[in-house]
Amino acid sequence: MEKNDQLFMQLIYMFHTSAMQGLGKIADPTGQVNRNLEYVNQTIDLMEMLKVKTKGNISEDIEKMLDGMLSELKLNYVDEKGKPEKKEEVKKEKVSTAKKKKNAK
């Protein structure tokens, strides 16, 4: 496999892993499991942009891998979006919003 293909796959795997952490499906490097659906949505958009921009320039195998990862992330995103927020997430969001308002003054 060509070096650039390997690097591209590594990039896609990094996005996928990060999005799965944002979905709360796997722990982050600190061992915490958190949900950040806004981040996941942005990561899916980035991966879709890469798919469009690399169309015809990547192997069929890599394209299938990217399609599979995108499908998995989208299905999990919809599943998580339908679940109620955890109390801790709501609390973190309120604290984050309060800090932003305080810093804006």
N, C-alpha and C positions, 0 to 999 in steps of 0.2 A: 504494500500500500504506500502511496506517495506521502511525503512528509506533510504537505498542505492538507491532504485528506485526513490524516491523523490529527492534525491541529484543529481542523474544522469539527471533527467528531468530538474532540476534547472540549471545545467551546460549547457545543450543543449539550454534551453531558453535564457541563458545569451549570448551564441555564436550567436544565431539567432537574438536577439535584437541588438547586437553589429554590426552584418553584415548588418542588415536593416538600421542602422545609417550610415554605410559605403557606402551603396547604395544611400544614400540621401533620403530614403523613410520616415524616421522619424527623429526628432530632437534629438541631443545628450542632456545630462543632463544640458548643458549650454544654451540650446535653439537654438543652431546653427544647420543648416542643411548643411552637407558637404558630398562630395563623395570621397571615397578612395577605388578604385576597386582592387588595389593590396592587401590591407588588407582583403577585402571581399573574394578574391580568396584564400588567405591563410586560412581564417576561414572555407571556404567550404572544403578545404583539411583536416583541423583538424577534422571537423565533419565526413567526410568520413572515416578517420582513426579510429575514435571512433566507427563508425558503424562496420567496419571490425573487430576490436579488441574485440568488445562485442558480436559478432555474436554467438547466442546460449546461451548467458548469461543474456539476457534482455527479458522482456515479449513481446509478440506479439504487445500489445498496444503501448508500448514505441518504438518498432521498427517501427511501422506504423507512429508514431508521428515524429520520426527522419527522415524517408523517405519523409514525407510530407514537413517538414521544408527544407530539402536538395533540393527537387524539386522546392519549392518556391524560394529559394535563387538562384539556378542555372538559373531559368527562368528570374528572375529580373536582375541577373548579365549580362546575354546575352543581355537583353533589354538595360541596362545602358551602356554596352560596345559599343553598336551601336550608342549611342548618342554622339554628339560632346562635347568636354570638355568645361566647362564654362570658361570665361576669367579669373575669379578670381582663379580657380583651376590651370590654366596654370601659372598665376603669382606666386602663392604659391609654385608650383613645381620649378620654376626658382629661387626663393629666397632660397628654401631648397637646391637646387643643388649648388648655389653660396656659401652658408654657408659651405657645405660639402667640397667644393674645398678649401675654405679659411682655414678651420680647418686642412686639409690634408697637408698644406704647413708648 
